[in-house]
């Protein structure tokens, strides 16, 4: 990964930060080993080295952390969730998340649970969504019952 060429302006531009990270994934600047580390990362656990490299080189330039320790901790947990999800799924800004969930047969009750989640639970729910979508895309058969897809797996 290449370090950001300009110093942070202090402006918080979430979209630009996500595009910078997505570009690094797409171009291969985030290698397969780093991507694997990010896929295994959980928001409530100590993040791997790849996480800190991406934050320092790509994210903070566009979306600086809050000044307070409490704010920075929450910011780091939020970015852990985003980066873990982006390591699992390819970034497709033209694709609606709702459409991807509908195509994957994501169960409505699981969606309600996701929408009500907060804190660490929200991170876990979001990573479950990413897993569901990627399993659907790869056509993984999770059980031998015909017609069962991610929708039924998501009940577990």
C-alpha positions in Angstrom: 0.0 0.0 0.0 1.2 3.5 -0.7 0.9 6.2 2.0 -1.4 9.1 1.4 0.4 11.8 -0.6 -1.3 14.8 1.1 -1.7 15.6 4.7 -5.1 15.2 6.2 -7.2 18.3 5.9 -9.3 17.4 9.0 -12.4 17.1 6.8 -14.4 14.0 7.3 -15.3 12.5 3.9 -16.5 8.9 4.5 -17.2 8.3 0.8 -13.7 9.2 -0.2 -12.3 7.0 2.5 -14.3 4.0 1.3 -13.4 4.7 -2.3 -9.7 4.8 -1.3 -9.9 1.5 0.5 -11.9 -0.1 -2.3 -9.3 1.1 -4.8 -6.6 -0.5 -2.8 -8.5 -3.8 -2.7 -9.2 -3.7 -6.4 -5.7 -2.8 -7.5 -4.1 -5.5 -5.3 -2.3 -2.9 -3.0 -4.0 -4.8 -0.2 -2.5 -8.3 -0.7 -4.3 -11.6 -0.2 -2.7 -12.2 3.2 -3.8 -8.8 4.4 -7.3 -9.3 3.0 -7.5 -12.7 4.8 -6.4 -11.0 8.1 -9.2 -8.5 7.6 -11.8 -11.2 6.8 -11.0 -13.0 10.1 -11.1 -9.7 12.1 -14.0 -9.1 14.5 -14.9 -5.6 15.8 -14.6 -6.7 19.4 -11.1 -8.3 19.1 -7.7 -6.7 18.7 -7.3 -5.8 15.0 -4.5 -7.2 12.9 -1.6 -5.2 11.4 -3.3 -4.9 8.0 -6.1 -2.9 9.8 -3.7 -0.3 11.2 -1.9 0.0 7.9 -5.1 0.7 6.0 -6.3 3.2 8.7 -3.0 5.1 8.6 -2.4 5.1 4.9 -5.8 5.4 3.4 -8.6 6.1 5.8 -7.3 8.9 8.1 -6.4 11.1 5.1 -10.1 11.3 4.2 -11.9 10.5 7.4 -9.8 11.5 10.5 -10.5 10.0 13.8 -12.2 12.0 16.5 -9.9 13.8 19.0 -11.2 12.1 22.1 -10.0 8.7 23.2 -13.6 7.5 23.5 -14.4 8.8 20.1 -11.4 7.2 18.5 -12.1 3.8 20.1 -15.7 3.9 18.6 -14.3 5.1 15.2 -11.8 2.2 15.2 -14.5 -0.4 15.9 -16.7 1.1 13.2 -13.8 0.9 10.7 -13.0 -2.7 11.8 -16.5 -3.6 10.8 -16.3 -1.8 7.5 -12.9 -3.2 6.5 -13.9 -6.8 7.5 -17.0 -6.5 5.3 -15.1 -5.0 2.4 -12.5 -7.8 2.7 -15.4 -10.3 2.2 -17.4 -8.5 -0.4 -16.2 -6.5 -3.4 -17.2 -2.8 -3.2 -19.9 -2.1 -5.8 -21.2 1.5 -5.3 -23.7 1.1 -8.2 -25.3 -1.9 -6.5 -28.1 -1.5 -3.9 -27.5 -3.3 -0.6 -31.2 -4.1 -0.5 -31.1 -5.7 -3.9 -28.2 -7.9 -3.0 -30.0 -9.0 0.2 -33.2 -9.7 -1.7 -31.3 -11.8 -4.3 -29.6 -13.7 -1.5 -33.0 -14.5 0.1 -32.0 -12.7 3.3 -34.7 -13.4 5.8 -36.9 -10.5 7.0 -36.5 -11.4 10.6 -32.7 -11.3 10.3 -33.0 -7.9 8.6 -35.0 -6.6 11.6 -32.4 -7.9 14.0 -29.7 -6.1 11.9 -31.6 -2.8 11.9 -32.2 -2.9 15.7 -28.5 -3.9 16.5 -26.0 -1.4 18.0 -22.5 -1.4 19.3 -20.5 -4.7 19.0 -23.7 -6.6 18.1 -24.2 -4.4 15.0 -20.7 -5.3 13.8 -21.4 -9.0 14.2 -24.8 -8.7 12.4 -23.2 -6.8 9.5 -20.5 -9.4 9.1 -23.2 -12.1 9.1 -24.9 -10.2 6.2 -21.7 -10.1 4.2 -21.2 -13.8 4.8 -24.7 -14.5 3.7 -24.4 -12.5 0.5 -21.0 -14.1 -0.4 -22.2 -17.6 0.2 -25.2 -16.9 -2.1 -22.9 -15.5 -4.8 -20.6 -18.5 -4.6 -23.5 -21.0 -4.7 -22.5 -22.9 -1.6 -24.9 -25.6 -0.7 -25.4 -25.5 3.1 -27.8 -28.4 3.4 -29.3 -31.1 1.2 -32.9 -29.7 1.2 -33.8 -28.5 -2.3 -34.6 -24.8 -2.5 -32.9 -23.9 0.7 -30.4 -21.0 0.4 -29.0 -18.3 2.5 -32.5 -17.3 3.7 -32.9 -20.6 5.7 -29.2 -20.6 6.8 -29.6 -17.1 8.2 -32.1 -18.3 10.8 -29.3 -20.1 12.7 
